[in-house]
Amino acid sequence: MTTTTVQPPAEAVAKDAHWQSTLDRLRARQRPTATLRICDDQDAKSALAEAQAEQRRLQRLHDGETTAAAKKALRDADAAAAKAQQKVDEASIVLTFRALERTALDALKKAHPPTEEQAEDGFEINADTLGPALVAASNADGMTEEQAGEFLDTWSDAEAGALFSTAWNVQLESRLDLGKG
């Protein structure tokens, strides 16, 4: 894909001296990213849930208290939750996905048209064939289409759904604020 840089008209720059700076910032924007965290260590996840529950319980119990004992209890609970979170982080696999350029996503969708039956049901793409291609194309870690297909075919339905959804949803992410007019 070839990108041509079009300079703003001189009169536009004269009206808004900051336009070139704004234009540079718009062109330098990074595409949205999303992560999928996978942790198979149930003990670590349970310990984190328990530490966080204790942290919330103590926060409610000592809400507004300024005694040394209350402060120590909250510090200890925060430290326990942080330690449990660290264990989950160490046990986790994190996959990163980045939104594709719109033209690349359009080409990918065009390369995976719906079957006749899917089209009759109103689908615009074939999610079965698009899934591995989209997961691989948007994965920032180097996952191949073959690997993506393997995971989508062999993981549980919920986990395969989360893998595809993370790759798909990052394509739909908007960081724009349309304002209140």
N, C-alpha and C positions, 0 to 999 in steps of 0.2 A: 504494500500500500504506500502510495506516495502522498506526502502531505505538503501542500504549498502554503507558504506564509504570506498572507495578505496584509499589507500595511494599511492602517486606518487613513482616511482622507486627512489632508493637512488641516482643513477647517475644523474637523472633529477634534484633532489634537489641540488646536488653538483654543477651542471652547473648553476642553477638559484636559489640562496638562497631565493629569494622572491616568489618562486612558491607557497609555503604553504600559505603565506599571501594572494596571489592572489586567490588561491583556496578557502580560508576561505571567502574572500569577494564575490566570485562568488556564494558560497553556501548561503550566508546571504542576497543576493539580495531579495528585495520585488517584488512581481508581480505588473504589472501596474494597476493603478486605474483610474477611470473616474467618473465624477459626472454629474448628471442630475438635473438642477435647475428648479423648478416649481414655478411660481409666478402668482397667479390669480388676484392680485391687479393691475388692469389696470391703476388706477390713479397714483400709485407709479411708475409703469413702464413709463407712459407718463411724469411724473415729472422728472424722471431720464433722459429720452431722451432729454427733453427740456434743462435741466441743462448741459448735455454733449454738446449739440449743441451750447449753449451760451459759454461754456468753449472753444470750438474750434473756434468760431467766434472771441472771445476776443484774443485768441492766435494768430490768423492770423492778427487781427487788430493791436496788439501791438508787433508783431514780431520784436525782436531786441531792443525794447524801454527799457530804464532803468529809466524812470521817476518814481517818487513816485506814481503818479496817475495810471500809467500803471501797476506797480507792485501790487498796492492795488486791482485794478480791476481783475487781474489774481488770486490773493489770494482769493478774494471773490468768483470768479467763481469756483475755485478749492474746496473751502469749501462748496459751494452749491451743487456741483456734488457729493462730498463725503457724504453729508447729505442725498441726494436723493438715493445714492447707499446703504446707511445704511438702509433706509426705505424699499428698495426692498429686501435687505438681510433679514431683520426681517420678511417680508411677505412671504418669499420663503420657500419652502420645498426642501431640498437637499438630493438626493438619491446617494449613493456611490456604485460603482461596481468595483470588482476586477477580474483580469484575473484568470481563473482557471488553475490548472496544466494541461499540455498538455494531459496527460493520462486521466484525469477527463473529459476534453472537448471531447476527442475522444470517451470515453464511453457514454457520453451524446448524441453525434451525432449518435452513433451506436444504441442507445436505441430509436431513433426517425427517422427511415428510411423513405424515400419518399414513397408516395402511387404509385401505378402503373402508374397513369397519370402523377404524378410529375416526376417520373423516366424517362418516355418517353420524358418529356420536359427538361431533363438534370439535374434535381435537385438531390443532394446527401443526402439531409435531408428533413424532413417534418417540415417546419418552423411553421406551425400551432400548432403542438404538442411540438416542441422543444422550442418555444418562452417562455411559462410560466416556463418550467423547467430551461432554461438558465438564465432567469431574476432572478429567485429565487436562483439558485445556485451561481450566481456571485454577488448578492446583499449583501453588507456588513452590511445592516441595519436590517436584520432579516426577510425580506419579504418571505412569504411562496409561494409555487407554486400555491396554490388556489388563493391567493391575486394577484399574478402576472397575472394569467389567467383572474381574474375579471377586472383588470385595462386594460389589452390588449383587452378585449372584450367590455368594456364600454367607454373607452376614445375615443376621436375623432381619426380619422385615422392618422392624423399627430402626435398627442401626443403618441398614442400607438406605432407608428413607431419610434418615438424618444426614447421611453422606450426600445424597442427591440434593436434598433441600438446602444444605449449606452452599453447595455449588450454584444452585439455581437462585436462591434468595439474595446472594451477594450481587447477582446481575440486576436485581430489582431495587437495590438499596439506593435511596436518594438522600443526599446531604444538603439539599436545597431548602431554604426557608422562603416561602412565597410571601411572607409578610402579611399584614392585616389591611393593606390598601390604604 
